[in-house]
Amino acid sequence: MPNTRGNLAPATIENLITHEKVYCMFNPHEYTLSKRNQWKQDKVKGKNVPKVKFSQGGVQSLKLQLFFDTYADETDVREHTKALWKMMQVAEQKKNPRNNKSEPPRVAFHWGSFYFKAVIVSLSQKFTLFSKDGTPLRTTVDVSFQQVEDPDDHARQNPTSGGGPPLKTHIVQANERLDWIAAQAYGDPTHWRLIARENHLVHPLRLREGQQLVIPPLD
């Protein structure tokens, strides 16, 4: 894993379909998280302030600015950012299960303990330095993410009435198979039937990206 300028561990943006990563050449000096909830206003006669009722929660948004510079070696700085543009393009292997249409991939911004699973909703790139032949050497990238998964939705399972540790869960990623998941959970891919039985999977080979599976303990 490459380090940033200054030899710091870099923030990364990962394409969750291809697992291609963009390593930040310079870590962001700040980022902004925002969230907006929806409230409905009910009419109230003779009052200055209407009653408000909660309608629904909104997704979180993440905005940050990245800086890339290849002046020292005079290579095209776009080689470091082109993978970001791919994350804005429709991926044929990623289809919306509701309408079976292709869509851009989900991504993850990861920096230290901060992990934000999202889609990129806007991306702009400004070039500010060029070589003699016009090759861009320095660029600033503004990127906005929109949350697609709330970690709190995958709360720990309660133990059974008989006690014992809480059950583990696994969120299915693109192209994952049940035997691979079993190998990661138990160290033995042949235990896939245990996961299939626990989750009442009629078609174990037809896993859906984003599907939550309960990983039961071995007897």
C-alpha positions as CSV (number, residue, x, y, z in Angstrom):
1,M,0.0,0.0,0.0
2,P,1.6,3.3,-1.0
3,N,1.9,6.1,1.5
4,T,1.0,9.7,1.0
5,R,3.5,12.5,0.6
6,G,4.8,12.9,4.1
7,N,4.8,9.1,4.6
8,L,1.3,9.0,6.2
9,A,-1.2,6.1,5.7
10,P,-3.4,7.3,2.8
11,A,-7.1,7.6,2.7
12,T,-8.6,5.4,0.0
13,I,-11.7,5.3,-2.2
14,E,-12.6,1.8,-3.3
15,N,-14.8,0.6,-6.1
16,L,-16.8,-2.2,-4.3
17,I,-17.4,-4.1,-7.5
18,T,-13.8,-4.2,-9.0
19,H,-12.1,-3.5,-5.7
20,E,-9.9,-1.0,-7.5
21,K,-8.6,1.7,-5.1
22,V,-7.7,5.3,-5.4
23,Y,-5.0,6.1,-2.9
24,C,-5.0,9.8,-1.8
25,M,-1.6,11.3,-2.7
26,F,-2.3,13.9,0.0
27,N,-4.8,13.2,2.8
28,P,-7.7,15.7,3.0
29,H,-7.1,18.4,5.5
30,E,-10.9,18.4,6.3
31,Y,-14.1,16.7,5.2
32,T,-17.8,17.6,5.8
33,L,-20.6,15.2,6.9
34,S,-24.2,16.3,6.7
35,K,-27.6,14.8,7.1
36,R,-31.1,16.3,6.6
37,N,-34.3,14.8,8.0
38,Q,-37.8,15.4,6.6
39,W,-40.5,16.9,8.8
40,K,-44.1,17.6,7.9
41,Q,-45.9,20.7,9.1
42,D,-49.6,20.4,10.2
43,K,-51.8,23.4,10.0
44,V,-52.9,24.8,13.4
45,K,-55.4,27.6,13.6
46,G,-54.6,30.5,15.8
47,K,-51.0,29.6,16.4
48,N,-47.8,31.2,15.2
49,V,-45.9,27.9,14.9
50,P,-47.4,24.8,13.2
51,K,-47.0,21.4,14.7
52,V,-44.3,19.3,13.1
53,K,-44.2,15.6,12.7
54,F,-41.3,13.4,11.7
55,S,-41.6,12.1,8.2
56,Q,-38.4,10.1,7.4
57,G,-34.7,10.2,8.0
58,G,-32.4,11.4,5.3
59,V,-29.1,9.9,4.1
60,Q,-25.7,11.3,5.2
61,S,-23.6,13.1,2.7
62,L,-19.8,13.4,2.7
63,K,-17.9,16.1,0.8
64,L,-14.2,16.4,0.6
65,Q,-11.4,17.9,-1.6
66,L,-8.4,15.9,-2.8
67,F,-5.1,17.1,-4.1
68,F,-2.8,15.3,-6.6
69,D,0.6,16.5,-7.8
70,T,3.1,14.8,-10.2
71,Y,5.3,17.8,-10.8
72,A,8.4,16.0,-9.5
73,D,8.3,13.2,-12.0
74,E,6.3,15.0,-14.7
75,T,3.9,12.2,-15.3
76,D,0.2,12.7,-16.2
77,V,-1.7,13.4,-13.0
78,R,-4.8,11.9,-14.5
79,E,-3.4,8.4,-14.1
80,H,-4.0,8.9,-10.4
81,T,-7.6,10.0,-10.7
82,K,-9.0,8.1,-13.7
83,A,-10.3,5.3,-11.4
84,L,-12.5,7.9,-9.7
85,W,-14.2,8.7,-13.0
86,K,-14.9,5.0,-13.5
87,M,-16.8,5.0,-10.2
88,M,-19.2,7.5,-11.8
89,Q,-19.8,5.3,-14.9
90,V,-22.4,2.6,-15.3
91,A,-21.0,-0.8,-14.5
92,E,-22.5,-3.6,-16.6
93,Q,-21.9,-6.2,-13.8
94,K,-23.8,-4.0,-11.3
95,K,-27.6,-4.1,-11.7
96,N,-30.4,-2.7,-9.6
97,P,-32.3,-5.8,-8.4
98,R,-35.6,-3.9,-8.7
99,N,-35.4,-3.0,-12.4
100,N,-32.5,-5.1,-13.5
101,K,-30.8,-2.1,-15.0
102,S,-27.1,-1.4,-14.8
103,E,-25.9,1.4,-12.5
104,P,-22.7,2.9,-11.2
105,P,-20.9,0.9,-8.5
106,R,-21.1,1.5,-4.8
107,V,-17.9,2.8,-3.3
108,A,-16.3,3.1,0.1
109,F,-14.2,6.0,1.5
110,H,-11.8,4.6,4.2
111,W,-9.5,6.7,6.3
112,G,-8.3,5.4,9.7
113,S,-11.4,4.2,11.6
114,F,-13.8,6.1,9.3
115,Y,-15.5,3.8,6.8
116,F,-18.3,5.4,4.7
117,K,-20.1,3.2,2.2
118,A,-21.8,5.3,-0.5
119,V,-22.2,6.2,-4.1
120,I,-20.5,9.2,-5.8
121,V,-23.1,11.8,-6.7
122,S,-20.8,14.5,-8.0
123,L,-17.2,14.8,-9.1
124,S,-15.3,17.8,-10.4
125,Q,-11.6,18.1,-11.3
126,K,-9.6,21.3,-11.8
127,F,-6.1,21.2,-13.4
128,T,-3.8,24.0,-12.2
129,L,-0.3,23.1,-13.5
130,F,0.9,21.7,-16.8
131,S,4.2,20.5,-18.4
132,K,5.6,22.2,-21.5
133,D,3.6,19.9,-23.8
134,G,0.4,20.5,-21.9
135,T,0.3,17.3,-19.8
136,P,-1.6,18.1,-16.5
137,L,0.7,17.7,-13.5
138,R,-1.4,19.1,-10.7
139,T,-5.1,18.8,-9.9
140,T,-7.8,19.4,-7.3
141,V,-10.7,17.0,-7.1
142,D,-14.0,17.8,-5.4
143,V,-16.1,14.8,-4.7
144,S,-19.5,14.3,-3.0
145,F,-20.7,10.9,-1.6
146,Q,-24.2,9.9,-0.6
147,Q,-24.7,7.2,2.0
148,V,-26.2,3.9,0.9
149,E,-25.9,1.8,4.1
150,D,-26.5,2.7,7.7
151,P,-24.2,0.6,9.9
152,D,-26.9,0.7,12.7
153,D,-29.3,-1.2,10.4
154,H,-27.1,-4.3,11.0
155,A,-27.3,-4.4,14.7
156,R,-25.9,-7.3,16.6
157,Q,-28.3,-10.2,16.8
158,N,-29.8,-11.0,20.3
159,P,-28.7,-14.3,21.7
160,T,-31.3,-17.0,22.0
161,S,-33.3,-17.5,25.2
162,G,-30.7,-20.2,26.1
163,G,-28.0,-17.6,26.3
164,G,-24.6,-17.6,24.5
165,P,-22.8,-15.1,22.3
166,P,-24.7,-13.0,19.8
167,L,-24.9,-14.3,16.2
168,K,-22.6,-12.8,13.7
169,T,-23.8,-11.3,10.4
170,H,-22.3,-10.8,6.9
171,I,-23.3,-8.3,4.2
172,V,-23.0,-9.9,0.8
173,Q,-20.7,-8.0,-1.6
174,A,-20.7,-8.3,-5.4
175,N,-19.7,-11.7,-6.8
176,E,-19.4,-13.4,-3.4
177,R,-20.3,-17.1,-3.2
178,L,-21.6,-18.9,-0.1
179,D,-18.6,-21.3,0.0
180,W,-16.2,-18.3,0.0
181,I,-18.2,-16.7,2.9
182,A,-18.1,-20.0,4.8
183,A,-14.3,-20.1,4.3
184,Q,-13.9,-16.6,5.7
185,A,-16.2,-17.3,8.7
186,Y,-15.1,-20.8,9.6
187,G,-11.9,-21.5,7.7
188,D,-13.8,-24.3,5.8
189,P,-15.8,-23.7,2.7
190,T,-17.7,-27.0,3.1
191,H,-19.7,-25.4,6.0
192,W,-21.7,-23.3,3.4
193,R,-24.8,-25.5,4.1
194,L,-24.9,-24.4,7.7
195,I,-25.2,-20.8,6.5
196,A,-27.8,-21.7,3.9
197,R,-29.9,-23.6,6.5
198,E,-29.7,-20.8,9.0
199,N,-30.9,-18.2,6.5
200,H,-33.5,-20.5,4.8
201,L,-31.8,-20.0,1.4
202,V,-33.8,-21.9,-1.3
203,H,-31.2,-21.0,-4.0
204,P,-27.8,-20.7,-2.3
205,L,-26.1,-19.8,-5.5
206,R,-28.3,-16.7,-6.0
207,L,-26.9,-14.3,-3.4
208,R,-27.9,-10.7,-3.7
209,E,-25.5,-7.9,-3.2
210,G,-26.3,-6.1,0.1
211,Q,-28.1,-9.2,1.5
212,Q,-27.6,-9.7,5.2
213,L,-26.7,-13.3,6.2
214,V,-26.7,-14.7,9.8
215,I,-23.4,-16.6,10.4
216,P,-24.3,-19.2,13.1
217,P,-21.7,-20.6,15.4
218,L,-20.4,-24.1,14.8
219,D,-21.8,-26.7,17.2
